[in-house]
């Protein structure tokens, strides 16, 4: 059986890659992918803690499925917003979004 620390290391790496990507990228799609990495690392943590703390229960897995559903809805809304921005500005760089204020 694989130890819990290995799963947590993978989840931590995914979390920090997502945070790094969100803070350094200037493209809206790359930032959206980084947010998805962060949410997936949280889902891994839900499943791992459920598996090791309460092996007979399924609350962590159901909560992970619920979080994946919320993440899919959030992605659909974000992509719709990005498409709308692209139609208006012909660019999806974050620095150009300041022009939409006025």
N, C-alpha and C positions, 0 to 999 in steps of 0.2 A: 504494500500500500504506500502511496506517495504521501510524504509528510506535508503538513499544513503550511510550513514555511515556504516550500517551493511554489505553491499557488500564490501565496502572499507576495513573494518576490516578483512573480510575473505580473501580478496586479499592480504592484508599486511601480514597476518599470513602465507599464502602460499608462498609469496615472501621470508620471512625470514627463513622459513623451508627449502626452496630450496637453499638459500645461505648457511645456516648452513650445509646442507647435502653435498653441493659441496665442502665446505672448510674442512670438517672433514672426509669424506669417502675417501678410498684409492682404491676402486673398480671402474673400468670404467663404469660398468652398473649402479651402484648407483649414480655416478656423472651424468650420462646421465638422469636418472630419476629426479635428482635435477634440472637440466637445464630445463626439461620439466615442472616441477612445477613453475619455474620462468616464463616461457613463458605463461603458463596457467593463472597465476595471472595477467599478462599484458593484456591478452585477456579479462579477466573479467573487468578490468578497462576500456578498449575500449567500451565494451557493456554498462557498467553502465553509463559512461559519455555521451555516445550517448543517452541513454534512458532518462536521467534526464535533459540534456542540450538542446537536439534537439529531442523531442519526436516523431515528425512526419517524421524524416529522418532516413535513414538506413545506413549511411556511416560507423558508428562505427561497426555495425554488419558485413558489408561486409569486412571491414578491419580486423576484428577478424577472419572471415573465411579465408581470404588470409593468415593471420599469422598462422593459424592452418595448412594450406596446406604447408607453408614453414617449419613449425615445423615437419611435417610428413616426408618431404624430408630430413631434417637435421637428423632426427632419423634413417632413412633408411641408409644414408651414414655412420653415426656413428656406427651403428650395423655392417655394412659391414667391417669397419675398425677394430672393436673389434674382429670380427670373424677371420680376417686375423692375428691379433696379437696373438690370442689364438692358431691358427694353427702353428705359428712360435715359440712361447715361452711356450705354454701350461699353461699360467697364464695370468690373466688380471689385475693384481695389478699395480698401477701407479709407484711404486718404481722400478719395474723391467723394465720399459720402457727405463730407462737410458742405458741399455745394447744394445738397438737398435741403438744407436748413432754410435757405432764403428763397 
